[in-house]
Amino acid sequence: MAGLRSGFGRYTHAIVRGIPESLAKEALRTGTGEEVDLAKAQREEEAYVEVLRTQLGLEVVELPADESLPDCVFVEDAAVVCGDTALITIPGAPSRRRETEAIKAALKDLNLNIVEMADENATLDGGDVLFTGQEFFVGLSKRTNQRGAEILADAFKDYAVSTVPVMEGLHLKSFCSMGGPGLIVIGSSEPAQKALKTMQQMSDHRYDKLTVPDDGAANCIYMNLPNKGHVLLHCTPEQYPESAKVFEKLKDYTLIPLSNLEKVKVDGALTCCSVLINKKANM
Amino acid sequence: MTTEVGSETEVKEKAEESVAQSEPSENVTEETNEVANIEGEVEESQKEKDGKEGKGISRYLPTWLKKQKSQSQTSPTKEIPLTEKTAGKVRQEEEVNGHAEEVEEKEAGKSDQVKEKEAECHSSTSADTEPAKEEKVQESPEKSLEKAEVTKEGEGEKEQKKEQEGKAEGQQEGEEGQNSIFQSPLRLVRKAKMKLVVCHVTLLDETVYTCEVEKRAKGQYLFFKVCEHLNLLEKDYFGLTYVDSHDQKCWLDPTKEIKRQIRSNNWQFAFNVKFYPPDPSQLTEDITRYLLCLQLREDVASGRLPCSFVTHTLLGSYTLQAEFGDYEPDQPRPVDYINHQTFAPNQNKEMEEKIVELHKSHRGMTPAQADSQFLENAKKLSMYGVDLHHAKDSEGVDIMLGVCANGLLVYKDRLRINRFAWPKILKISYKRNNFYIKIRPGETEQFESTVGFKLQNHRSAKRLWKVCVENHSFFRLNTPEPPTKARFLTLGSKFRYSGRTQAQTRLASTLIDRPAPSFERTSSKRISRSLDGAPVISITEAGKDGAENGRELHSDSKSPMRVHGDNIYVRHSNLMLEDHDKTQEEVLKHQASISQLKRSFMEAPPPSPPQPNQWETRLTSSPTTTMRVQQQIVVSEPQAEAAAAADNTPSDTKEPVKTTEVEIEEMVVVKEVSKAPKPGIVTVTVSSPAEQETREQEVPVVQEVPVLVEAIVKKQESVSSESESDGEAEYHPNVSVSISHTQIPEEKEEDEELEKEEEKRPENDVLVVDASSPPAEGSQPVEVTSRQAEESSIEKAGEEKEEEVDEMEESTDDPMVTPDEAPNGLTPHEESVITMAGPAEEEEEPKMNGEAALVQTEPRPQVICCSEPPVVKTEMVTISDTFAAQKTEIATKEVPIVHTETKTITYEAAQLDGSGDGEPGVLMTAQTITSESLCTTTTTHITKTLKGGLSETRIEKRIVITGDCDIDHDEALAQAIKEAKEQHPDMSVTRVVVHKETELAEEED
């Protein structure tokens, strides 16, 4: 049946965006780390897209980079897509607001119902939105405020939307993500664990958790694809050796390690670089 | 209460019968007087609150004298009607000779009532034992609930019979194929010559069902009528609503008279879904699902159940399929009919087109299947089954509180900002316009926390509280025991959920064995085409999933045992049942003794005149005088009603009388308890004075009053350590739950647990009354009355009964109390407590003697030590923070809003050595009665000791009463002792400990 929350993790399309050269110097970052090796970053991005397109067979919409938008590769923050509804966000960082334009156009082309945030006081980064298949958790962070969460709740009325304070890190999904239906992958830092507790308390549903030593490694991409079953794109052993081991214990998963060494320097995680869409779910 | 009335009548009848033996005339007259008095009292109390004291005294005297009478009526509440009857007889007979009891019992056994009872029992029993008999089985679940009613009605009937004596029993109206249970209440009522009122009930298909009910009918009666009209068997998910004078939609309490609830002459109701089944596929019948669909369509269309565009269209398409069948392109209907249907608050062309488009894809789907699909999608909506209430958090921020199957949800705008699952909630209470939940400490937390919310007013707080109690009971309590249990569930006093739990109703549903009833869909009424009759696929299996259900229920808690924390109002009736099943013999014996006790108690004339005086004195001195009055009222109600019945004047218009009636309702509930068919049911009736929900006055001082009454035969260690408090809440739930799951052997463990837990309880006042009894000892019932002690616990020792009473939360405003209390504040109460000791002692002695006559030989000297209440100030950690969940750390020590004061007073009979302690007793019963204003939990713990060949039985009874209005401690205590005596005539009360906890500071709004 084409009912609610059927086929969690099923995707047909993905929207990605190229890496502008401005990323290296101008992209926002929470820490002060090494400089981004642009070439490496671009190779990572290529590998990422390749996996989505070739290995997983998704229809990938590649948007060109915009030099004036150094962070534009992180398309996730610009839109939240669930079912056939796409909420175009107002990113918390003013410098990123224009990123949504291209995304919105792309989503429109895919015939999604576009919902825009009308309230200028609202901010919402897609990176703060965790959709579990049953409900939404929205991290209240530096980038996302209460009003933004409310608008998201309005846009997706079928689902419960709970707010989770993000004490540390950039986004809610900086330390967690879905690793499967009812499975939350969570970092082991204290803020991450607290956030998980909050989520568990707020939810009527029960979630299993997969704790990984590194918060950064907790951001992975789960898909459930026809003929492929459970697929998990996760960090590489080079980047997070201990955490990678945890993922490797997952059974019945197609595990695809993806390198993210460069983008992480500017707070980029795996989920950040794509907007995933399930067109077949739409009627 | 009809029952009361019935008993009344019976008493009279008996009186007449036994004229030869006793002085029936006296009785009758006395009763009449009483009635008159009562009314007078009521009037007085209402009209003049100033003259209370003086009147209290004058009033009191007669009442006290009459007390035996009134008690005879009051107490029956706790017992089976049989007992009542017997009691009535006994009353007269006993006066003549003290030991008539047994004989009387036999007599009683012959009485019609008994037979009826037996018949009922049999039927139910057979249902239990012979599941093969489908019909019976089917009925049994129903019976469990309805039996009580039947009985009630039956009694009411008797009452009328009395007046219309010769009236033949017309059992027409035989709804064939229906349960007799079903019919009985209706049938019975039909006989009644009461004023009939026309009720208009708006059904889910928006048609209006009109029927007549007797003016004094209870909510249940009307509800059953409607269900009957709808041909609905799985009715536990539904309820009737009415709009109160404040334009609020309220649920009609099935256990209360309709008239008392609607408070207007507007007999308009609506039939609605009350508990949204989390998994509608587990409903047994299509018709139930259909009704649920109707409700949900309305919910969706009105916006109460928000959903997305896609969901709107999907749900709409299923609605079309269910109502109109396959899409037919050649007919222009689509456009037409879609206009008739409202699918969404903001329905538009686009949506309608989409709906039609989807409709096409459902070709071949039967209406039942379409309904099922509708429900499958609707149930996933986040707001499915969530009952929203406006509130403010502690900081005055507007929020919404959502009550649902899983717990309590807190929303700010559309966002869920917190959630309290039922297992996390230890206690639910409300005080004025504040609503509180006490939260179980988390793994890392040490303290319980209390979260408070402000509601618009007291009414809304109460409404929310009720909804919480009911939802918790329905969804959280899982007592998949035999149907008999359901009977017990009905027991609660009014503010408990009186229906079956979901688990039970599911179980019952599995037994439904009728051909799927055909029913008309809304559209079918417009369209000739019949859509029904198609085989239903998924439905048949539904019933078998009982096990799954159980799992579901538990899913929240890690282990079933963890249920601990459930709320105060959780009753433990199951426990009682189980016990009964196990020790049937004992139970029987016990029952016998109980009835004896009762009789003796009632019979026993006040040994010495001083008693009344004592009471008076207290009355006068105590600020609680008002409460007294109430108590009296309660007691006398039955009579009043009886009188009314006698007059055949169903007019209940008098204002004063009204008050009385309200009380009566409460009594009714209690009676239901007593109706439990099996003997050995220990029921504790706490007539909570606080009942007056009806009165709207605000009580300036609201208190939380846990009253602990423990009865121990011999000294108990626990006594010394008793310092309990609302901790009861945690404690009781534990017991109840675990017990329901465990079998006999395990119970012991639990008992131990109980004990431990008891000791642990940090804050409380405990009134412990030890009744030590055994054969060797004279009976020394100690009567201690603590006036305004907020909490009193009496420990009493008796045979083998345990009663558990829990805490009740109340927030009733008691107008009567108001005047006194307002000025005084809480302080006076405490004082009074202390004072009490003296008078109490005196009182007790005489009484004891009087009673002792029956079983005991030598009155023992009583030592009452009144230990000056060490005032322990305990603090309740209150976190009123909606956002608690989101805080990094839960600030456990935030704002202790509530201060409590604890006192412990121990009255102890001399001579009792603490021998033989420490032996794990057997927890016999645990019962909680919750009313709007009070929660009373009685726990009875029995310990048997072998002492040099003599076996000693100690019964420890602990009663915890919690409420935020004033509790008449004297009354509570007296009542507890009285009951203890009644139940265990051959035992003596050896210790009474009153533990009271008073809230000192109250958060002002």
Interface residues (C-beta under 8 A of the other chain):
Chain A: M1 A2 G3 L4 R5 G83 D84 T85 N113 E135 V138 L140 Q146 A149 E150 A153 D154 F156 K157 D158 Y159 A160 V161 S162 T163 V164 P165 M167 K194 T198 Q201 M202 S203 D204 R206 M283
Chain B: P306 C307 S308 F309 V310 T311 T313 L314 K354 L358 Q373 E376 N377 K380 L381 S382 M383 C404 N406 K412 D413 R414 L415 R416 I417 N418 R419 A421 S555 A885 Q886 K887 T888
